[in-house]
Amino acid sequence: MEIIPMTIYTILFLIASLLPLLGKKPFTYYVSKGGYSDAITQSEVFLKINNIISYVWAFIFALAFVLVQIEYSTYSTTNIIISNGVAFLPQILIGVPASIYIPIYIMKQSSSKIKFDSIKDAFSSMPYGLNKDFAKGVDVIIQFKLTGLEEQIKYLIIKNQKCEFKDGLHSNPTVSIKADSKIWLDITNGVLDGANAYINKMYIMEGDASIMLNFDKLFDTSAKKKTIKDRAQDYDYATLVSKKIKNIVVFDGGPRNKKFSKTTLMVDKFIEGAKSAGANVKEYKLSKLDIHECDGCYMCWTKIPGQCVHKDAMTELREEYRSADLVVFASPLYIFNVTGIMKTFMDRLLPIVKPYMLLDEKDGHISHPDRFPELGKQGIVVFSASGFPDIDNNFDGLKGMYRAWSSHSENAFLMGEFFLTAAEMLPQPVYKSRKVLVEKSCFDAGTQVVNEGKIDYKYMADISNPRVDNKTFQNQADNFWLSLDGKKSYLKEMVKL
Ligand SMILES: Cc1cc2nc3c(=O)[nH]c(=O)nc-3n(C[C@H](O)[C@H](O)[C@H](O)COP(=O)(O)O)c2cc1C
């Protein structure tokens, strides 16, 4: 009686093993083709998956061929039932899971290598290639307006870790992409770099393009999500509860104007928040003022205590500095520190302290006494934008100076540090949501400092997190600078804030 199952298993074994051996498409290919797009089913990866599954089935059928012949019982009916059952077991236990998990595993290793012949093909594959890990929490509508060879007006909805295409125009897409279909196909296939093509104006993006920052990873099932951790808090920022912050003075040491300075962008929002909470604000652009360098003569400590031999803008600025409840120091990061003008300004603040030494008996810390202790405590907040995406080993100098300034002042207390990393990329559409977050964090911090006399660290962490890994940042930054190579002026070419 075993002759029937033995013959069946022999035929099945031959079909499963011979077709891939002879270079023909295995039987599993026709079963698994399902609704996949041509680009996937015609890809080498897809054939490789099916060949492997076919060999697995050949092994299972060979095993079944052996198992069905073993005598399990002396009673023939019982033996037939057991032998067929035992021979069937590997098909369920090995065959079915292998058919499900081998494709998932191999696609993860190689889905990025699939090349599409047409936009139609690429679009129809997207729902299969969505990386669920990256898609977690994503809720966007991407409108495509493709012209040229393959005209397409379609929008992609990514929501609840699923994605689907719809024809036509959406009334309120998150981002709109206008491109030639050939260019978009090249970007999809990795022939063209998306960031490079955008910077070189090969296509247009409108709206919040933040999702495009990780678009390739969103459809690369092998990509692993790396979360860029927030900088850990390494300073005990002061709370000034004893004194209501009413008067704020801003010293901006950057050379750029509001249209381009990312440091000023942060300060403006902080000030907006503080004003909305009732504060009075005075702002000084140091580069526009007459500020002489410190001569190191110490006359401010000896012959004319509290004054300086140079009668320039600093006479007023020192008064404004010391009478404010909160001082904002704003400077872009220049060679790992503040700008030259900001440093000159800081040097010229020397007359506001006395030359004597104050010793804290408890911790042995030494500082200079305040010349105007009757004006009471004041807060300090620092703002700085950098080109590099990192804080450590980049902001150490600037951070160190203001921390030391605070710890060596009798009455000035550091309440917050806002370091905007990878700042030059901020005006690009892919950073729209980062820019919104930066503006909101600064505004809320400004409101909070007036209302509560403190600033939550989360605002500082939100700003310093560049939200991209260094590899992506490198790609964008390099493309950006390459696009400006040989151009007359950075500021003329630069996207305004
Ligand atoms: C002279 C100079 C030195 C710079 N040094 C650094 C640096 O040490 N580290 C850094 O991350 N970026 C550096 N940058 C980049 C600036 O910090 C970056 O362009 C920032 O956005 C400038 O701030 P702003 O937009 O407020 O002017 C430097 C830029 C210039 C012009």
The ligand as a MOL file (V3000), in Angstrom:
LIG
                    3D

  0  0  0     0  0            999 V3000
M  V30 BEGIN CTAB
M  V30 COUNTS 31 33 0 0 0
M  V30 BEGIN ATOM
M  V30 1 C 34.6990 80.9320 11.0180 0
M  V30 2 C 33.7560 79.8100 11.2490 0
M  V30 3 C 34.0980 78.8240 12.1530 0
M  V30 4 C 33.2300 77.7760 12.4100 0
M  V30 5 N 33.5790 76.8220 13.3260 0
M  V30 6 C 32.7170 75.8180 13.6090 0
M  V30 7 C 33.0420 74.8540 14.6170 0
M  V30 8 O 34.0660 74.8960 15.2520 0
M  V30 9 N 32.1550 73.8540 14.8200 0
M  V30 10 C 30.9700 73.7620 14.1460 0
M  V30 11 O 30.2040 72.8310 14.3850 0
M  V30 12 N 30.6310 74.6740 13.2170 0
M  V30 13 C 31.4780 75.7100 12.9320 0
M  V30 14 N 31.1150 76.6580 12.0090 0
M  V30 15 C 29.7770 76.5830 11.3690 0
M  V30 16 C 28.7750 77.5330 12.0560 0
M  V30 17 O 28.7150 77.2870 13.4410 0
M  V30 18 C 27.4090 77.3720 11.4210 0
M  V30 19 O 27.4890 77.8820 10.1020 0
M  V30 20 C 26.2870 78.0440 12.1910 0
M  V30 21 O 25.0710 77.8110 11.5370 0
M  V30 22 C 26.4740 79.5460 12.2680 0
M  V30 23 O 25.4680 80.0940 13.0780 0
M  V30 24 P 24.5120 81.2630 12.5410 0
M  V30 25 O 23.6220 80.6130 11.5170 0
M  V30 26 O 23.7770 81.7290 13.7420 0
M  V30 27 O 25.3740 82.3080 11.9480 0
M  V30 28 C 31.9830 77.7230 11.7240 0
M  V30 29 C 31.6600 78.7130 10.8030 0
M  V30 30 C 32.5190 79.7530 10.5600 0
M  V30 31 C 32.1190 80.8140 9.5660 0
M  V30 END ATOM
M  V30 BEGIN BOND
M  V30 1 1 1 2
M  V30 2 1 2 3
M  V30 3 2 2 30
M  V30 4 2 3 4
M  V30 5 1 4 5
M  V30 6 1 4 28
M  V30 7 2 5 6
M  V30 8 1 6 7
M  V30 9 1 6 13
M  V30 10 2 7 8
M  V30 11 1 7 9
M  V30 12 1 9 10
M  V30 13 2 10 11
M  V30 14 1 10 12
M  V30 15 2 12 13
M  V30 16 1 13 14
M  V30 17 1 14 15
M  V30 18 1 14 28
M  V30 19 1 15 16
M  V30 20 1 16 17
M  V30 21 1 16 18
M  V30 22 1 18 19
M  V30 23 1 18 20
M  V30 24 1 20 21
M  V30 25 1 20 22
M  V30 26 1 22 23
M  V30 27 1 23 24
M  V30 28 2 24 25
M  V30 29 1 24 26
M  V30 30 1 24 27
M  V30 31 2 28 29
M  V30 32 1 29 30
M  V30 33 1 30 31
M  V30 END BOND
M  V30 END CTAB
M  END
